[in-house]
Amino acid sequence: MFKIKERGSTVSREIVAGITTFLAMAYILAVNPDILSQSGMNKGSVFTATAVSAAIATLVMAFVANLPVALAPGLGLNAFFTYSVVLGMGCSWQFALTAVLLEGILFIILSLVGVREAIIKSIPASLKKAVSVGIGLFICIIGLSNAGIVGTDTGTTIGFENLNLTHASALVAVIGLVITIVLFILKVPGAILIGIALTTIVGIPFGVTKVPEGFTPFSTPEAPHLFAFEWQNVLSLKFLVVFFTFLFTDMFDTIGTLMGVAEQGNLKDKEGNILNAKGALLSDAIGTVAGACLGTSTVTSFVESSSGVAAGGRTGLTSVVTAGFFVLSLFLSPLFGLIPSAATAPALIFVGYLMMKSVTDINFKDPTEGIPAFITIMVMPFSYSISKGIAWGIISYVICKVAGKKAKEIPVITWVLAAIFVADIIFEAVK
């Protein structure tokens, strides 16, 4: 069913990869309820919705697209939901959920008719390589930040800090990174997963891994906010602004993640396109609709899936395992909550190295190819956004090709995307 041998993998490798992906993104089970609860939603209900929507979307990815990509409510999108729509605009969380639902429905339509797939195919090959590298740096800086290794308290814009014996989290993360590197160089199977487990254990004497008194690993899930929608304002200008912001950000975050994972795992066809791209994009859309119905913000493909690919995941079986652990988390949330961000940070940092390899395939000698690739790579980590990296990469690609008198090399859809991105930048500046 999953073509495991055909893709050069094994069942055990897929299982390890699935666990690795889950542990790398399990933080969303704590972060998403914390952010959305500030909009007035019940934290326990959001936890249930987060785990169930992640499991549903990831299973669809497994069986429809056969790709090792996991999905869950996305960071950034949940922050926009709470801080911009609810707290900033004064809307209800039900209003925001309705926008998420309709955005997901439109995504299903766009995925079925092949619009989103056509967009992926229109992105130049050099930018696809650059997206993989940019994502690698992006998740690396996420890992460094989560561990407290980098920050802004160094007297510089950003810098290394806390690399001393007094900052336990950063120290444990560095120890974990050393463990992961050594295991990888020794070619130990499941090096990244073992690294996470050992780092969690190392964190106990440092007080980073905290085991509370009377600890029990079991929990009872709360009922989610089912079908909590608000329909009376769907034709308002405010609703359209929220709707299109969700739509735009989700679309290009997902496209970027899929391109990065496909590049890293060589999950491409003979033409260099993502395997089963239509199914992958449909999974994302179905997940968003399911998440809205359960009571959570936009569900999207997680860039942390690349940690599972780095561990050897190549098929949908990896996603099945990840989805299974999301279901288990409904009843074992205290157990998974023991794993600190300092333990998953080394995995994210190390995957940054693995995804950097694609940079050697970019033709930097041709400035019309190299400059847009550089801008794409640069923008992603420093803007903390995959979609912004793609946007500025496409815009700069058009500018460079026109300046280099190579406008004929620009596909029609790429022209259209560049115009849309420019319009969006102007809209953001004047609104």
JOMO-V263571 format. One record per run of one state. SS is the DSSP state (H for helix, E for strand, C for the rest). FROM is the first residue (numbers start at 0). LEN is the number of residues. If there is no record, write none. Layout:
SS;FROM;LEN / SS;FROM;LEN
//
This chain:
C;0;10 / H;10;15 / C;25;2 / H;27;10 / C;37;5 / H;42;23 / C;65;5 / E;70;3 / C;73;3 / H;76;10 / C;86;6 / H;92;20 / C;112;2 / H;114;8 / C;122;2 / H;124;22 / C;146;3 / E;149;2 / C;151;7 / E;158;2 / C;160;7 / H;167;18 / C;185;5 / H;190;16 / C;206;30 / H;236;29 / C;265;2 / E;267;1 / C;268;5 / E;273;1 / C;274;2 / H;276;18 / C;294;4 / E;298;3 / C;301;3 / H;304;6 / C;310;5 / H;315;21 / C;336;4 / H;340;21 / C;361;5 / H;366;17 / C;383;2 / H;385;18 / C;403;3 / H;406;3 / C;409;2 / H;411;19 / C;430;1
//
